[in-house]
Amino acid sequence: MIKHAYKLGLEADVQTCFITKLELQDGKLKIANEREAEFELDLGTLEIKVIKGQAVIDYTDFKPPDK
């Protein structure tokens, strides 16, 4: 499970970012948020790809759980 960690010194409500659009296409979930960033989640491998903008959460060291 991914747990969101807020940055120290900033209020939680300033860091919250809502999803505005979800679209399923060719086994991938395309996600857009209110900051106009776009991401793609491969539902088979759980790989996350930033298409446009910046990730709200740092996925640099994220490793999908073993099946």
MMTF fields as JSON, N, C-alpha, C and O atoms, coordinates in Angstrom:
{
  "mmtfVersion": "1.0.0",
  "mmtfProducer": "UNKNOWN",
  "numBonds": 267,
  "numAtoms": 268,
  "numGroups": 67,
  "numChains": 1,
  "numModels": 1,
  "chainsPerModel": [1],
  "groupsPerChain": [67],
  "chainIdList": ["A"],
  "bondAtomList": [4, 2, 8, 6, 12, 10, 16, 14, 20, 18, 24, 22, 28, 26, 32, 30, 36, 34, 40, 38, 44, 42, 48, 46, 52, 50, 56, 54, 60, 58, 64, 62, 68, 66, 72, 70, 76, 74, 80, 78, 84, 82, 88, 86, 92, 90, 96, 94, 100, 98, 104, 102, 108, 106, 112, 110, 116, 114, 120, 118, 124, 122, 128, 126, 132, 130, 136, 134, 140, 138, 144, 142, 148, 146, 152, 150, 156, 154, 160, 158, 164, 162, 168, 166, 172, 170, 176, 174, 180, 178, 184, 182, 188, 186, 192, 190, 196, 194, 200, 198, 204, 202, 208, 206, 212, 210, 216, 214, 220, 218, 224, 222, 228, 226, 232, 230, 236, 234, 240, 238, 244, 242, 248, 246, 252, 250, 256, 254, 260, 258, 264, 262],
  "bondOrderList": [1, 1, 1, 1, 1, 1, 1, 1, 1, 1, 1, 1, 1, 1, 1, 1, 1, 1, 1, 1, 1, 1, 1, 1, 1, 1, 1, 1, 1, 1, 1, 1, 1, 1, 1, 1, 1, 1, 1, 1, 1, 1, 1, 1, 1, 1, 1, 1, 1, 1, 1, 1, 1, 1, 1, 1, 1, 1, 1, 1, 1, 1, 1, 1, 1, 1],
  "groupList": [{"groupName": "MET", "atomNameList": ["N", "CA", "C", "O"], "elementList": ["N", "C", "C", "O"], "formalChargeList": [0, 0, 0, 0], "bondAtomList": [1, 0, 2, 1, 3, 2], "bondOrderList": [1, 1, 2], "singleLetterCode": "M", "chemCompType": "L-PEPTIDE LINKING"}, {"groupName": "ILE", "atomNameList": ["N", "CA", "C", "O"], "elementList": ["N", "C", "C", "O"], "formalChargeList": [0, 0, 0, 0], "bondAtomList": [1, 0, 2, 1, 3, 2], "bondOrderList": [1, 1, 2], "singleLetterCode": "I", "chemCompType": "L-PEPTIDE LINKING"}, {"groupName": "LYS", "atomNameList": ["N", "CA", "C", "O"], "elementList": ["N", "C", "C", "O"], "formalChargeList": [0, 0, 0, 0], "bondAtomList": [1, 0, 2, 1, 3, 2], "bondOrderList": [1, 1, 2], "singleLetterCode": "K", "chemCompType": "L-PEPTIDE LINKING"}, {"groupName": "HIS", "atomNameList": ["N", "CA", "C", "O"], "elementList": ["N", "C", "C", "O"], "formalChargeList": [0, 0, 0, 0], "bondAtomList": [1, 0, 2, 1, 3, 2], "bondOrderList": [1, 1, 2], "singleLetterCode": "H", "chemCompType": "L-PEPTIDE LINKING"}, {"groupName": "ALA", "atomNameList": ["N", "CA", "C", "O"], "elementList": ["N", "C", "C", "O"], "formalChargeList": [0, 0, 0, 0], "bondAtomList": [1, 0, 2, 1, 3, 2], "bondOrderList": [1, 1, 2], "singleLetterCode": "A", "chemCompType": "L-PEPTIDE LINKING"}, {"groupName": "TYR", "atomNameList": ["N", "CA", "C", "O"], "elementList": ["N", "C", "C", "O"], "formalChargeList": [0, 0, 0, 0], "bondAtomList": [1, 0, 2, 1, 3, 2], "bondOrderList": [1, 1, 2], "singleLetterCode": "Y", "chemCompType": "L-PEPTIDE LINKING"}, {"groupName": "LEU", "atomNameList": ["N", "CA", "C", "O"], "elementList": ["N", "C", "C", "O"], "formalChargeList": [0, 0, 0, 0], "bondAtomList": [1, 0, 2, 1, 3, 2], "bondOrderList": [1, 1, 2], "singleLetterCode": "L", "chemCompType": "L-PEPTIDE LINKING"}, {"groupName": "GLY", "atomNameList": ["N", "CA", "C", "O"], "elementList": ["N", "C", "C", "O"], "formalChargeList": [0, 0, 0, 0], "bondAtomList": [1, 0, 2, 1, 3, 2], "bondOrderList": [1, 1, 2], "singleLetterCode": "G", "chemCompType": "PEPTIDE LINKING"}, {"groupName": "GLU", "atomNameList": ["N", "CA", "C", "O"], "elementList": ["N", "C", "C", "O"], "formalChargeList": [0, 0, 0, 0], "bondAtomList": [1, 0, 2, 1, 3, 2], "bondOrderList": [1, 1, 2], "singleLetterCode": "E", "chemCompType": "L-PEPTIDE LINKING"}, {"groupName": "ASP", "atomNameList": ["N", "CA", "C", "O"], "elementList": ["N", "C", "C", "O"], "formalChargeList": [0, 0, 0, 0], "bondAtomList": [1, 0, 2, 1, 3, 2], "bondOrderList": [1, 1, 2], "singleLetterCode": "D", "chemCompType": "L-PEPTIDE LINKING"}, {"groupName": "VAL", "atomNameList": ["N", "CA", "C", "O"], "elementList": ["N", "C", "C", "O"], "formalChargeList": [0, 0, 0, 0], "bondAtomList": [1, 0, 2, 1, 3, 2], "bondOrderList": [1, 1, 2], "singleLetterCode": "V", "chemCompType": "L-PEPTIDE LINKING"}, {"groupName": "GLN", "atomNameList": ["N", "CA", "C", "O"], "elementList": ["N", "C", "C", "O"], "formalChargeList": [0, 0, 0, 0], "bondAtomList": [1, 0, 2, 1, 3, 2], "bondOrderList": [1, 1, 2], "singleLetterCode": "Q", "chemCompType": "L-PEPTIDE LINKING"}, {"groupName": "THR", "atomNameList": ["N", "CA", "C", "O"], "elementList": ["N", "C", "C", "O"], "formalChargeList": [0, 0, 0, 0], "bondAtomList": [1, 0, 2, 1, 3, 2], "bondOrderList": [1, 1, 2], "singleLetterCode": "T", "chemCompType": "L-PEPTIDE LINKING"}, {"groupName": "CYS", "atomNameList": ["N", "CA", "C", "O"], "elementList": ["N", "C", "C", "O"], "formalChargeList": [0, 0, 0, 0], "bondAtomList": [1, 0, 2, 1, 3, 2], "bondOrderList": [1, 1, 2], "singleLetterCode": "C", "chemCompType": "L-PEPTIDE LINKING"}, {"groupName": "PHE", "atomNameList": ["N", "CA", "C", "O"], "elementList": ["N", "C", "C", "O"], "formalChargeList": [0, 0, 0, 0], "bondAtomList": [1, 0, 2, 1, 3, 2], "bondOrderList": [1, 1, 2], "singleLetterCode": "F", "chemCompType": "L-PEPTIDE LINKING"}, {"groupName": "ASN", "atomNameList": ["N", "CA", "C", "O"], "elementList": ["N", "C", "C", "O"], "formalChargeList": [0, 0, 0, 0], "bondAtomList": [1, 0, 2, 1, 3, 2], "bondOrderList": [1, 1, 2], "singleLetterCode": "N", "chemCompType": "L-PEPTIDE LINKING"}, {"groupName": "ARG", "atomNameList": ["N", "CA", "C", "O"], "elementList": ["N", "C", "C", "O"], "formalChargeList": [0, 0, 0, 0], "bondAtomList": [1, 0, 2, 1, 3, 2], "bondOrderList": [1, 1, 2], "singleLetterCode": "R", "chemCompType": "L-PEPTIDE LINKING"}, {"groupName": "PRO", "atomNameList": ["N", "CA", "C", "O"], "elementList": ["N", "C", "C", "O"], "formalChargeList": [0, 0, 0, 0], "bondAtomList": [1, 0, 2, 1, 3, 2], "bondOrderList": [1, 1, 2], "singleLetterCode": "P", "chemCompType": "L-PEPTIDE LINKING"}],
  "groupTypeList": [0, 1, 2, 3, 4, 5, 2, 6, 7, 6, 8, 4, 9, 10, 11, 12, 13, 14, 1, 12, 2, 6, 8, 6, 11, 9, 7, 2, 6, 2, 1, 4, 15, 8, 16, 8, 4, 8, 14, 8, 6, 9, 6, 7, 12, 6, 8, 1, 2, 10, 1, 2, 7, 11, 4, 10, 1, 9, 5, 12, 9, 14, 2, 17, 17, 9, 2],
  "groupIdList": [1, 2, 3, 4, 5, 6, 7, 8, 9, 10, 11, 12, 13, 14, 15, 16, 17, 18, 19, 20, 21, 22, 23, 24, 25, 26, 27, 28, 29, 30, 31, 32, 33, 34, 35, 36, 37, 38, 39, 40, 41, 42, 43, 44, 45, 46, 47, 48, 49, 50, 51, 52, 53, 54, 55, 56, 57, 58, 59, 60, 61, 62, 63, 64, 65, 66, 67],
  "secStructList": [7, 7, 7, 7, 7, 7, 7, 6, 6, 1, 7, 2, 2, 2, 2, 7, 7, 7, 3, 3, 3, 3, 3, 3, 3, 6, 6, 3, 3, 3, 3, 3, 3, 6, 6, 1, 7, 3, 3, 3, 3, 3, 6, 6, 6, 7, 7, 3, 3, 3, 3, 3, 1, 7, 7, 1, 1, 7, 7, 6, 6, 7, 7, 7, 7, 7, 7],
  "xCoordList": [0.84, 0.0, 0.891, 1.859, 0.563, 1.299, 0.648, -0.565, 1.437, 0.936, 1.454, 2.641, 0.592, 0.988, 1.654, 1.107, 2.82, 3.543, 3.558, 4.092, 2.978, 2.96, 4.316, 5.014, 4.69, 5.955, 5.806, 4.773, 6.836, 6.814, 6.79, 7.431, 6.051, 6.008, 4.893, 4.601, 4.26, 3.146, 1.861, 1.86, 0.782, -0.497, -0.954, -0.691, -1.628, -2.073, -2.967, -2.842, -3.87, -4.808, -4.124, -4.694, -2.922, -2.2, -1.519, -1.231, -1.267, -0.578, -1.532, -1.111, -2.789, -3.768, -4.014, -4.132, -4.089, -4.322, -5.338, -5.126, -6.432, -7.511, -7.392, -6.94, -7.806, -7.876, -9.083, -10.168, -8.887, -9.986, -10.472, -11.579, -9.654, -10.057, -9.352, -8.158, -10.103, -9.575, -10.035, -11.191, -9.129, -9.486, -8.724, -7.508, -9.441, -8.826, -8.572, -9.485, -7.306, -6.959, -5.828, -4.743, -6.084, -5.076, -4.389, -3.166, -5.153, -4.589, -3.862, -3.192, -3.991, -3.345, -4.392, -5.315, -4.228, -5.124, -4.467, -3.397, -5.102, -4.585, -5.254, -6.473, -4.45, -4.913, -4.508, -3.366, -5.44, -5.151, -5.567, -6.503, -4.856, -5.218, -5.481, -5.316, -5.891, -6.265, -5.093, -5.296, -3.878, -2.693, -2.295, -1.221, -3.176, -2.999, -1.831, -1.285, -1.451, -0.435, -1.14, -2.314, -0.429, -0.998, -0.049, 1.171, -0.629, 0.129, -0.492, -1.637, 0.297, -0.19, 0.212, 1.385, -0.75, -0.51, -0.74, -1.854, 0.314, 0.186, -0.44, 0.171, -1.639, -2.36, -1.768, -2.061, -0.948, -0.295, 0.956, 1.186, 1.762, 3.038, 3.019, 3.923, 2.01, 1.867, 2.94, 3.211, 3.547, 4.529, 3.811, 2.791, 4.346, 3.765, 4.658, 5.867, 4.059, 4.821, 4.223, 3.014, 5.066, 4.616, 4.602, 5.639, 3.433, 3.283, 3.491, 4.16, 2.911, 2.982, 2.956, 2.201, 3.769, 3.751, 4.681, 5.692, 4.322, 5.164, 4.34, 3.182, 4.932, 4.238, 3.994, 4.849, 2.831, 2.495, 3.257, 3.694, 3.407, 4.141, 5.393, 5.33, 6.515, 7.757, 7.737, 7.764, 7.689, 7.652, 9.034, 9.127, 10.105, 11.451, 11.819, 12.331, 11.572, 11.953, 10.777, 10.887, 9.659, 8.476, 8.722, 9.173, 8.428, 8.496, 7.15, 6.692, 6.5, 5.208, 5.341, 6.392, 4.275, 4.328, 4.422, 3.924, 5.062, 5.116, 3.735, 2.946, 3.457, 2.12, 2.061, 1.021],
  "yCoordList": [-1.174, 0.0, 1.245, 1.323, 2.203, 3.466, 4.409, 4.618, 4.958, 5.9, 7.282, 7.445, 8.258, 9.625, 10.282, 10.284, 10.83, 11.533, 13.018, 13.428, 13.812, 15.256, 15.857, 15.346, 16.932, 17.62, 18.423, 19.05, 18.397, 19.149, 20.642, 21.113, 21.376, 22.823, 23.335, 24.53, 22.453, 22.87, 22.235, 21.088, 22.98, 22.436, 21.362, 21.463, 20.35, 19.23, 19.679, 19.156, 20.639, 21.041, 21.749, 21.797, 22.3, 22.947, 21.888, 22.132, 20.721, 19.662, 18.682, 17.903, 18.708, 17.791, 18.131, 19.3, 17.099, 17.278, 16.232, 15.036, 16.668, 15.758, 15.275, 16.004, 14.038, 13.458, 14.065, 14.156, 14.478, 15.092, 14.221, 14.42, 13.25, 12.417, 11.062, 10.988, 9.99, 8.637, 8.052, 8.212, 7.378, 6.786, 5.464, 5.422, 4.387, 3.082, 2.884, 3.011, 2.566, 2.414, 1.393, 1.589, 0.315, -0.715, -1.245, -1.39, -1.531, -2.082, -1.075, -1.444, 0.201, 1.256, 2.26, 2.607, 2.711, 3.713, 5.067, 5.306, 5.959, 7.313, 8.208, 8.183, 8.988, 9.789, 11.241, 11.528, 12.153, 13.59, 14.168, 13.682, 15.213, 15.832, 17.319, 17.873, 17.953, 19.361, 20.289, 21.469, 19.783, 20.582, 20.407, 20.837, 19.773, 19.528, 18.596, 18.627, 17.776, 16.745, 15.49, 15.268, 14.674, 13.449, 12.286, 12.426, 11.142, 9.95, 8.744, 8.779, 7.676, 6.438, 5.305, 5.171, 4.499, 3.366, 2.095, 1.837, 1.291, -0.001, -0.969, -1.284, -1.44, -2.28, -3.679, -4.396, -4.076, -5.378, -5.367, -6.296, -4.328, -4.26, -3.274, -3.291, -2.425, -1.351, -0.273, 0.491, -0.215, 0.825, 2.15, 2.21, 3.207, 4.539, 5.396, 5.474, 6.036, 6.878, 8.288, 8.458, 9.287, 10.677, 11.107, 11.087, 11.497, 11.928, 13.437, 13.918, 14.171, 15.632, 16.15, 15.645, 17.14, 17.738, 17.032, 16.452, 17.091, 16.562, 15.677, 15.98, 14.591, 13.69, 14.387, 15.123, 14.151, 14.706, 13.932, 14.503, 12.633, 11.753, 11.299, 11.031, 11.21, 10.764, 9.246, 8.519, 8.77, 7.336, 6.78, 5.651, 7.527, 7.129, 5.737, 4.923, 5.457, 4.161, 3.198, 2.193, 3.484, 2.625, 1.302, 1.274, 0.222, -1.088, -1.766, -1.874, -2.233, -2.908, -4.12, -4.76, -4.441, -5.606, -6.891, -6.957, -7.906, -9.207, -9.804, -9.682, -10.458, -11.069, -12.418, -13.076],
  "zCoordList": [0.0, 0.0, 0.0, 0.757, -0.841, -0.873, 0.125, 0.097, 0.978, 1.969, 1.606, 1.327, 1.607, 1.26, 2.456, 3.559, 2.236, 3.296, 2.968, 1.937, 3.836, 3.637, 3.988, 4.864, 3.314, 3.599, 4.878, 5.116, 5.687, 6.935, 6.648, 5.709, 7.457, 7.332, 6.439, 6.447, 5.666, 4.815, 5.328, 5.774, 5.263, 5.697, 4.705, 3.506, 5.206, 4.376, 3.224, 2.117, 3.459, 2.412, 1.242, 0.152, 1.43, 0.337, -0.535, -1.707, 0.042, -0.664, -1.34, -2.195, -0.975, -1.541, -3.006, -3.373, -3.835, -5.264, -5.72, -5.518, -6.328, -6.698, -8.138, -9.021, -8.352, -9.694, -10.399, -9.825, -11.644, -12.397, -13.542, -14.042, -13.969, -15.1, -15.034, -14.742, -15.31, -15.412, -16.741, -17.132, -17.427, -18.712, -18.86, -18.674, -19.194, -19.395, -20.875, -21.692, -21.229, -22.636, -22.761, -22.211, -23.478, -23.752, -22.493, -22.473, -21.453, -20.221, -19.36, -18.395, -19.702, -18.92, -18.459, -19.196, -17.238, -16.678, -16.828, -16.269, -17.582, -17.766, -16.725, -16.559, -16.037, -14.901, -15.104, -15.463, -14.875, -14.913, -13.564, -12.93, -13.134, -11.863, -12.034, -13.121, -10.946, -10.996, -11.262, -11.549, -11.174, -11.499, -12.966, -13.388, -13.727, -15.157, -15.466, -16.569, -14.503, -14.732, -15.241, -14.941, -16.005, -16.555, -16.296, -16.388, -15.972, -15.636, -16.324, -16.775, -16.392, -16.971, -16.029, -15.681, -15.622, -14.741, -15.532, -15.987, -15.701, -16.379, -15.383, -14.362, -15.665, -14.712, -14.6, -13.643, -15.553, -15.499, -14.635, -13.861, -14.762, -14.042, -12.873, -12.038, -12.806, -11.822, -11.991, -11.064, -13.178, -13.475, -13.684, -14.369, -13.093, -13.196, -14.076, -13.859, -15.069, -15.988, -15.958, -16.117, -15.756, -15.787, -17.25, -17.913, -17.754, -19.139, -19.25, -20.165, -18.309, -18.347, -16.907, -16.076, -16.619, -15.292, -14.333, -14.73, -13.071, -12.011, -11.09, -10.802, -10.633, -9.716, -8.38, -7.889, -7.803, -6.496, -5.42, -4.42, -5.638, -4.733, -5.479, -6.679, -4.797, -5.423, -5.571, -4.578, -6.821, -7.102, -7.438, -7.921, -7.202, -7.594, -7.094, -7.862, -5.842, -5.263, -5.128, -4.427, -5.782, -5.687, -6.394, -7.539, -5.715, -6.328, -6.106, -4.969, -7.199, -7.044, -6.122, -6.09, -5.368, -4.484, -5.305, -6.429, -4.734, -5.399, -5.449, -4.512, -6.572, -6.725, -6.045, -6.068]
}
